[in-house]
Amino acid sequence: MKRLIAAIAGSGAFMAGATALAERTPGGISMLPANSALAEQVHFFHNWILMPLITFISVFVLALLLWIAFRYNSKANPVPRKFSHNTLIEIVWTGVPILILLFIALPSFDLLYKEDVVPDGKQETYRGDGQTGDFVFANDFAQGRAVIRPRHLEVLVDDGSGARKLKHRDDYRLSGLGDPEVVVEFETPPAPGTSIVVRGGRSGISVKDCALTARYFDTCEKHIALAPTMTIKAVGYQWNWQYSYPDFGDFDFLSNLLPRDQTTADKYLLEVDNRLVVPVGETIRIITTANDVIHSWAMPAFAVKIDAVPGRLNETWFEADREGVYYGQCSEICGIKHAYMPIAVEVVSRPVFEAWIDGQRALAGMDPMFDDDVKLASAKTGDNGN
Ligand SMILES: [Cu+2]
């Protein structure tokens, strides 16, 4: 029974059924922890906008029903009045729902837009020499995406004691916003050896540690999501996923459900033989299609769900905050083995990712791309490979 309740609760949660195992709790009813800033925003929208509204509306309607049932039944109210219209209440019950829908629509359009539009942010690193105080950032974005406001730029400095985010006006000034070149101006030139990192673009995603209200009302700090460092293609088949890495030699592999006897009870129906592997903290573009019927590539920890439609190429993106293994499932009823084509994403550090890429390239008969057997050996065996 307990399991049944958990299952029902789980399937009601956002993007049913998928999990990072370590973060699942037996009997838990909430959503799994987010592993991207965008997923955080999605959770916030659900937990603090939708749920309170739904709860209020349900309780209010229930109260009205009870009131009518008790106050106006034939015993309590033997002689009913015969009017049939009340203009004021009709205006209210048309107008209020419209306002509620508008209130929901605005933040959800914002989220849909961010999910749909792959970020195009750009990062430049400069070195301070103690004399230059002006740093030129090329504003060469596609039309309509140029940097025109201070919030489209983030400036960080690192003088060796860790990166620190600077404040516009207090720490630096900007000139040329909207022009082909934007200049970041420091009053005192940064000391020699200081690294100055400028991130620019319109793909602002609120940072995770922002206060809840601030995050919603858009007053909190954002971080500018950078353009994808790679594209991964996911093709749905009846019933498995095929992944390919066009940026790394276009090798591909199939990802199949691990049979019950090859995995543990809690991972059965989630674990696969070949996981998708991605580096942490990088923007990954996912393009997806299907070979036979419609499938859907869904990964709740990243708030990603995108239909894989035969003859059509859909696109979305994510940026994972933490390393680990995250699970999702095909989320479009696609036939008899729909429940048997899970999705597992392994988020790893850059060096491990590069070693994995070279390993996959070797399997496909290609030369290594990241040059060193050192990295490969150390990632695989733990020794330094000499
Ligand atoms: Cu499917």
Residues whose N, C-alpha, C, O or C-beta is under 5 A from the ligand:
A	BS01	CU	I294 H295 S296 C330 E332 C334 H338 M341
